[in-house]
Amino acid sequence: MSDNNTVTLTFSDGRPSIELPMLDSTLGKQVVDVRPLAAQGIYTLDPGFTATASCESSISYIDGEQGLLSHRGYTIEDLAYKSDFMEVCYLLLYGELPTAEQKQHFSYMINHHSMLHDQMDNVFRGFRRSAHPMALMIGVTGAMSAFYPEAQEVFDPRSREISAHRLLAKIPTVAAWAYKYTRGEPFMYPQNKLGYAENFLYMMHATPCESYEVKPVLARALDRIFILHADHEQNASTSTVRLAGSSGATPFACMAAGMASLWGPLHGGANEAVLKMLEEIGDVKRIPDFIARAKDKSTGFRLMGFGHRIYKNFDPRANVIRETAHEVLDELDMHDDPQFRIALELERIALEDDYFIQKKLYPNVDFYSGIVFRALGIPAAMFTPIFALARTAGWVAQWSEMLSDPAHKIGRPRQRYTGPQLREFVPVEKRGV
Ligand code: CMC
């Protein structure tokens, strides 16, 4: 790198070298601007985007070495302990924390738009009862495009704002109803008098024959989990939302695309996989076997809830959620929860093991979230839908940020072609003779 912050690309075949600008970030590393390469017919190769910034964004920042996550400049710890999910949604969307008046107005509006169009019942009813709730969420969220055709005006800021509000308001209802549907229970309508997390727990757990009182400490724990999952820079699902949205697609279809990406076990599906793994381990005595399996590549088994592409020290969300797990288990008098004990012991053993130390594999956000969910009476199949519900805040903020950028372009990666050379077409009757 030269002094004036450019990087020089030289070629061994004698072609003239190319100067590429280095761009500053407000926090963290500079990035090499490789855009001038396209005009020269040169492309970069980076499967999995390990070294490629796909966009400029002012929403979230992660420093993986320091275990730092911040949204709009506020650390995740400050937001998790001092704020609430509605404020964080506002912050992600509008860039600043709301004043008391703005917060009241925003929360009121989100609360008062949580009902689904009555005909959306039919969309749910088209699914098999045995479907995974994520399958329902993806289908129903995509189908919302049919109910709000005006949302197609994605280059109009006001239209984007209305879509953002609709999504934040209605996705909890979609998630809770997906659960009710798979249980064969009647849908419970949202209650405007309840807070965001409280309302979600109510819609999941209440039935028409029995009212359900939400314990404030549990609603607060869920609200904190929503905050921890609200946004996370350019992860797989957020990048999916951006790529889908870059063509001008309707926001509901883009969110459904994000949910599809999130569902995979290497991403948002990991929390469900952690709980299955803890159940499979069953006893602290069996932990060493599972650690050995995770270290043996031939088994294809990974310790779920461990490791992260960016965090190489610790995942700050995992620390908050471990503490939240303690609080919730204390409140419910579940200190002896066997899975929590297995999780704590698994974490202890793995963190002392050379394999995990050398590869910098630490517990991630999914490691403890399942335990909190289970204590809240939420079944494993709903873990990823809840992640999707919370991440909708980040997806919609990132989608809107992308479309508000005057330099916006459709996303269109290049490739390194490794197929056959051009060849002559042979008619079917002449093939193989
Ligand atoms: N257990 C055992 N070995 C692991 C694990 C694990 N959980 N994670 C990574 N490794 C090994 C991996 O085998 C590889 O070894 P080697 O260098 O010898 O080939 C090395 O560590 C690097 O792994 P990688 O797959 O190249 O790293 P990545 O950055 O591509 O993957 C990850 C990150 C999160 C997909 C991966 O750590 C993983 O599969 N973890 C388990 C699934 C999980 O908990 N996912 C939730 C992520 S956090 C929430 C979210 O993003 O949604």
Residues whose N, C-alpha, C, O or C-beta is under 5 A from the ligand:
A	BS01	CMC	P265 L266 H267 G268 A270 A294 F301 R302 L303 M304 G305 F306 G307 H308 R309 K359 N364 V365 D366
